[in-house]
Amino acid sequence: MREEHPFLNMIIDSNGVTKALDLNYVETEDLAGFCLVEEDINCWKQLQMYLLGIAHVMEIIELLKNDCLT
C-alpha cells in the first residue's frame, strides 16, 4: 500500500503531515484503514506493557512475601 500512496510514507517516515493532503476517496479510505491498524497496534503495545508491569509487580510481591515469612 505504501508504494501506491506516497502520502503514507510521509506520515510514517517523517514527523507527520507538514502540508495539506489532497486525497481522493480511495486514498481517504486507505488512510482511514491505515489509522485503524496503527491504533490497533498501539492498543496491543499498551496492553503488553500493562501485562508486563503486572508480571513484575507479582514477582516483587512474591519476593516481599518470602522475605516477610522468613
N, C-alpha and C positions, 0 to 999 in steps of 0.2 A: 504494500500500500504506500510505503514511503516514496517509492520510485514514481508512483502515479501522481502523488500530491506533494510537491516540494514544500508547501507551507508546513507540512508535518515535520519536515527536517528543521525548519526554522523554530518550531515550537520545542522540539526535542533537543536539538544541538546547541541552542543559544539560551539567552536569558529571557526567553519569551518572545512575544509578538511586539515588534517595535514600530510597525506601520499597519495601517488599515488593511484588512484582508477583503478582497473582492471575490467571494466564493459563490459558485453556482449551487444548485440544490443538491447534487450528488456529493460535492465536496463538503457541504454543510452536514449532510447525513454521515459521511465518513468521519468528519471531525467530531460529531456527537458520539459516534461509536468509539472512537479513539479515547475520548474523555471518559466514557463509561468504563472502558478497560483499565485506564490509568487509575480511576477511582477504586475499582475492584482490587487492583494490585496494591494500592496504598492501604486499603482496609485489611487485606491479608497480612501485610507487613506489620501493621499496628497490632493485629491480633497475635501474631507471632511474638512480638516484643512483649506484649502483656503476659502471655503464657510463659515466656522465658523468665520474666520478672517473678511471676508466681512460683515457678520452679526454684528459683534462687531463694525466695523467701521461705519456702518449705524446707530447703536444706539448712538454712540458718536456724529455723525453729527446731529442727531435729538436733542440731549441734547444741543449741541452748538447753534443750530438754535433757540431753545426755549429760551436759555439764552440771545441771541442777540436781540430777539424780545421783551423781557420784560424790 
